[in-house]
Amino acid sequence: MSATNRWSASRIIRYAAWAAGVVLVIGALYIGYDSSMHAEDRGPGTGIVTAELLARGEYLTRAADCSACHTTPGGKAFAGGVPFKLPFGTIYSTNITADRSNGIGAWSDDDFMRAMHRGVAPGAHYLYPAFPYTSFSAMSREDALAIKAFLSSLPAQSTPNRANDLYFPFNQRWAMAFWNLAFLTDRRFAGNPAQSVQVNRGAYLATALGHCGECHTPRNLGYGLATHREFAGQVLQGWQAYNITSDKRTGVGAWSDVQLAEYLSTGHAEDRGSAAGPMAEVVENSLQYLSREDVNALVAYLRAVPAQDAGTEAARASSLVSTAPDWTVNPRKSEDGLGLRVFEGACAGCHLYDGQGRQLDYAALRGSESVNDPRGANLIQILLKGARYEIKGHWVFMPAFGDGYSDTELAAVANYSIEHFGAKVGGVTPSNIAKSRKD
């Protein structure tokens, strides 16, 4: 190696060391800054806790869907322990009851605000963005403290918090200070003066409270929200969260206002199918409790969201819905096989061959996104895990078929359903089923 090359290499090393030092200094300064209290995070407390405050807090807690993430099925309310399986390990939600040792009982109002707005718990304990503080950062202090007042009014649960199971270096919480520096916008919601009061209310409900983007917005390489693709859809824990922008081909632009309102408040819309998986949980725990005015505000806001073309993602309307309204049984050659036989034995009794569903509208497959997706992402999940949720006092139930049928049988019935009800060629393979069983 020549002297020039050696000198160049040495200079490169010095520059790299200098850059690393700068990064560490900036990081240290930011950690200190981030661990301090913003002026906006300080303020008056909730004052006297009244029945009106608790009722408002309960409504907002439901609007923010806190239960879905902080209550395990059959577990104590808000005691945590719900697993979130991510590419870099598993995160477990925390206890947010009034317990002083394991929950938030010892937190001041300012402590709560710093966690909600900046993802930092007492003791400079950085939270992971599985807790959607990047969305909650837009929430007003008054609304956040009403939620805290309601949570504090519930029985304290001493359930210990479960340790996360994350790979190195993702298990280093201090590194979240750098992630916050890159991806957290610490700013309260400000309405768009060009939009109506109703649209701005819907925007606040969908972003600051309902954090819809946490599921429906794709992630970038740093696992932050790709805001330039807001609400364009993504796959999360095996489920496809669909495009909910105003795009008419791959979004909800072709849905009527009535269909959108029905789907949000009941989990089902005529000719659009029924919610399942995480979306069904959102309806069950949150959306069904919203007032009609707030549901209509959400619809108005979704109409105003800029269209994003989801490309190969599922188109919403099946051509068979309009071309074959009678849905007589007339299987094509590709359907005359295993998939049809499985459907006849396990599915037809509830869903019917015409896709209208028996007894409950929730069993209808006409226009369902699940059978309009050639990849069958959500259809696979539903077949393996089934569905069980309560909406407006009525139980919606579909048994899980994962234990009773082989990977080959489930792939066949999935492809049959996609072709018969979605007029598309299904691409589900037995290996897709096997992989989903493990996830």
Order of alpha helices (4+ residues) and beta strands (2+ residues): alpha-alpha-alpha-beta-beta-alpha-beta-beta-alpha-alpha-beta-alpha-alpha-alpha-beta-beta-alpha-beta-beta-alpha-alpha-alpha-alpha-alpha-alpha-beta-beta-alpha-alpha
